[in-house]
Amino acid sequence: MRPLENGRSVRAVNELPSEIVEHYRSTDEGARLTDAAGRLEFSRTQEIVRRHLPAESLRVLDIGGATGVHAAWLAADGHQVTLFDIVPEHVVAARRLAERTPGMTVSMADARALPVPDASFDAALLLGPLYHLTDRQDRLAALREAGRAVRAGGWIFVAAISRFASLFDGLAHGFLSDPEFRRMVDADLATGQHRNETDRLQWFTTAYFHHPEELRRECLDAGLGVREVVGVEGLAGWLPDLADRWDLPANRDVILHSARAVESEPALLGLSSHVIAVARTRGDVVDDE
């Protein structure tokens, strides 16, 4: 652990589990969201964030923003976006994007200890850090840091992977017949602790998978006021031919409609691969508890 000037301490960047770093070195996170089936997750995330952010230009903090795929459209919407990520390769790629994206700046930092003053932003996105913080106290630390950095009443959008994601992924893509994958799924369902001890990139890397209500509770325990928890993709996210269907505008409208129709249904939240908690910092807002 290394001490920080503000009194908090976090693991140094080079202490990030090596399998996570290697996973993101071997994959293109930006392309995952803008190519093929990832476009549903990307479009729905944009939709959920945009419907809550005020129309005026805001100071937005993109925590764990990877290669900048979300920061870029936020900057294009007129916001001033500061992106932090802990993976060196992500920071390099995001800085290249920032060179041609006015309103976007990029630095390396850990989500659990941000190098920013208190209440210096209007909104924050955590659309990845909670995936790989497998210890609850680390997740709470990241949520509290976002709350510290955002002014009273500001918006915070927190993404998590569903507890049931590997089960449905295995059913959709045929992995579940593999005994090793089934063992991994059983552990995911029992504990939320996802560990891929193989070299198969499709099986993801070290992560934590949330129950939707657990995400709400962690946000509340971190001092945030939760306005809603919504499913991102719905059943459509598991369609094997999603990428082909998405290419046709009429199909795309149906897919998006299906996701919106069940996004707030408590019994179906875990059906989505990803869930997003929409929260606000404590201030002049009413909290849902």
C-alpha positions, 0 to 999 in steps of 0.5 A: 500500500502507498500513502497519499497526501490526503491521508487515504491509501490504496494499492499502487498501480502496479499492484493491480492483479496481473491477470486483469492487466493482461486481459485488457492488454489482449482486448480492445475495450473501446471496440467492444462497445462500438462494434458487434453486440456491445453496441446495445450496452453502449447505446443504452448506457448513453441513454440512461446517462443522458436522460438524467444529466442537465442540458448545460455543460457540466464538469464530468469525472469519468472514473475507470474510463478505459480508452475514452469511449464514453468520455468522447461522446460526453465531451461531444455533448459539450461537457468538460470530461476528466478521465482517470484509469489505472491501466497504463495502456488505457491511459495511452489510448485515451490520451491519443483520443483526447488530442482530437477531442476538445473538452477531454483530459486524461490521467492515471489514477486509482478509483479509490483515491482520486487526485481531485479536490472535494466537490470539484465535479458536477457528475461522475461515471463509474462504469468499470471500477466495480467490476474488478474491485473484488473486496467490498471495502474497496468498492465502498472506497471507490463509491465514497471517492466519487461522492467526495469529488462530486458536489452536493446533489450531483449525479453519479452513475455506477455500473456493475456486472450481473451476478447471473451474467456468466450463467446466461453467457454460458447458455447463449454461447454454449460454454455451459457444457464445459465442466470448467466453465460450469464450475466457474459459474457455480462459484459466481452464483454462490459468491459473486467472485469470478475467477477465470483460471484458463487462458480463454479471453471469452470467459473474462478475468478476475471480477465481482458480479453483483446482485442488483439489490446489492449494488443499491445497498453498496451505494447507500452504504457509501453515503449516496442517494440512489434514485434508481437501479436499471437493467441495461440490455435485458434479454436482447443482450443474450441473443446469439445473432444480436450483432446482425440484428442491430445492423437493421434500424427497424430491428434496433428499435425493437431491441432498444424498446425491449430493453427499456420495457423491463429496465426497472422491473425488479424481477428481471434486473439480473437478466441484463448483463449489466446494471446501472445505479443512478445516484446523487450525492447527499444534498437537496435531493430525496434519497430512495432507501 
